[in-house]
Amino acid sequence: MQKYLKNSNSLLFSIIFILIGIITLIGSVPLFKSLIDLILIVMTLLCLKDFISLILKKNKDKSELVKKIVNLIILILAYVFRDYSIAIVPILFSLYLLFNAFVKIIYFILLKVHRLRGGFKELLIGLSYLIIGVIIFFSPLIHLNIMLNIIGIYSILLGISYLFDYLDEQNIFKFTKFKICLPTIIETLIPVSVLQRINKKMNEDEDFKFINKKNSSDVDLEILIHVTEDGFGRLGHMDMYFDGNIISFGNYDISSYKLANGVGNGILFMVNNRNKYIKFCIKDTKKTLFVFGLKLTEKEKNDIRKNLNVIKENLKPWDPPYVSAKRKKLFIKKDNYKDYSSRLYRATKAKFYKFKVGRFKLFYVLGSNCCSFVNKVISKPLKNSFKLYGILTPGTYYDYLEKEFMKKGSIVVSKNIYSKNNLNDLK
């Protein structure tokens, strides 16, 4: 029994999500309304307790007192007009569906504008999201039941996904991985929230360890998750290290930037010095890198090499602005070339490429992005270890790799954290 209770977090989450799903499907609207009432009452009582504690203090913070009063008023109004409060939940759900519809439809339009093949699957999914989202948005209470049924089914699938994780951990049953991801908006914020916890831990513990290995086996593939606490870096970036090369896909052509840099020419670069690249990332953009090491079979390595060879046949060399100016023998002043690709070239002598055809000819931050590129390279060769669904983000991969790292017998055998605090560890 002790064997099956050890590392049973996945089993616990599985039971919780499956129960939530079943209760949501069976109890539906009446139970949901009762739950909202209970949450509002508890939050109001807690807020009232904090408000009384603040009044009893000798040295009162007036601004804090005002915040508590405002929060208390909002909670009381939310309970008095709880039918309207309940309507907010399906409205938020519909907005999430509409956001996903927008992402899919925009991707289809971009593919057609750039005369790239495919995209009809995205259009179909996008239109489905759009129709359901509009229906729920304009009559939230009438369609509350539809929303709860969707949430119930999703919760059950999420629970089954965690159950499969548990069975795999305990070596009870082996199968191709089945993984349902958390909502994109949650997973996107996972790396930065982990980074914030690590920074807090470092401030409290001088002996905090940045390197953590389950065993001493040499890794065959590394996945690098980049994140910063500020700016767009909070959303993260991802690339891979394989056969002596960092391989990264992104929007590195400054002349093609559109939609707040969310769309542009797809650029792939390779750097043959791992440590020099990591140092550059930390120094240049103040990043922290989470590096997960994977141990692969010979077949898996060969299949990844085949995928990379197919991709390489579809590449043509591209010069960053700094390199282009040098080739033309123009007057070169480094300060005139501050774009990322030029800075990266000067630091690492990276080689850059554009795609001749295919989806990765276009970079789209919510479609053909850094994660979807790495996933395309490794997902089929590692099909027994990786099976992710939904919009892929660095957070999606971080969450998955972290869980795999904690499992016994997983192919994820190491985890390293690199930041300005341990930069000297890189030779």
Stockholm file with secondary structure:
# STOCKHOLM 1.0

chainA/1-427         MQKYLKNSNSLLFSIIFILIGIITLIGSVPLFKSLIDLILIVMTLLCLKDFISLILKKNKDKSELVKKIVNLIILILAYVFRDYSIAIVPILFSLYLLFNAFVKIIYFILLKVHRLRGGFKELLIGLSYLIIGVIIFFSPLIHLNIMLNIIGIYSILLGISYLFDYLDEQNIFKFTKFKICLPTIIETLIPVSVLQRINKKMNEDEDFKFINKKNSSDVDLEILIHVTEDGFGRLGHMDMYFDGNIISFGNYDISSYKLANGVGNGILFMVNNRNKYIKFCIKDTKKTLFVFGLKLTEKEKNDIRKNLNVIKENLKPWDPPYVSAKRKKLFIKKDNYKDYSSRLYRATKAKFYKFKVGRFKLFYVLGSNCCSFVNKVISKPLKNSFKLYGILTPGTYYDYLEKEFMKKGSIVVSKNIYSKNNLNDLK
#=GR chainA/1-427 SS CHHHHTTCHHHHHHHHHHHHHHHHHHHHHHHHHHHHHHHHHHHHHHHHHHHHHHHHCSSCCHHHHHHHHHHHHHHHHHHHTHHHHHHHHHHHHHHHHHHHHHHHHHHHHHHHHTTCSCCHHHHHHHHHHHHHHHHHHHSTTTTHHHHHHHHHHHHHHHHHHHHHHHHHHTTSCCCSCCBCCCCHHHHTTHHHHHHHHHHHHHHHCTTCCSEEESSCCCCSEEEEEEECSSGGGGGCEEEEEETTEEEEEECCCGGGCBTTTTEEECEEEEESCHHHHHHHHHHHHCCEEEEEEECCCHHHHHHHHHHHHHHHTTEEECCCHHHHHHHTTCCCCGGGCCSHHHHHHHHHCCEEEEESSSGGGEEETTSSSHHHHHHHHHTTTTTTTCCBCSSCCHHHHHHHHHHHHHSTTCSEEEEEEECGGGGGGCC
#=GC SS_cons         CHHHHTTCHHHHHHHHHHHHHHHHHHHHHHHHHHHHHHHHHHHHHHHHHHHHHHHHCSSCCHHHHHHHHHHHHHHHHHHHTHHHHHHHHHHHHHHHHHHHHHHHHHHHHHHHHTTCSCCHHHHHHHHHHHHHHHHHHHSTTTTHHHHHHHHHHHHHHHHHHHHHHHHHHTTSCCCSCCBCCCCHHHHTTHHHHHHHHHHHHHHHCTTCCSEEESSCCCCSEEEEEEECSSGGGGGCEEEEEETTEEEEEECCCGGGCBTTTTEEECEEEEESCHHHHHHHHHHHHCCEEEEEEECCCHHHHHHHHHHHHHHHTTEEECCCHHHHHHHTTCCCCGGGCCSHHHHHHHHHCCEEEEESSSGGGEEETTSSSHHHHHHHHHTTTTTTTCCBCSSCCHHHHHHHHHHHHHSTTCSEEEEEEECGGGGGGCC
//
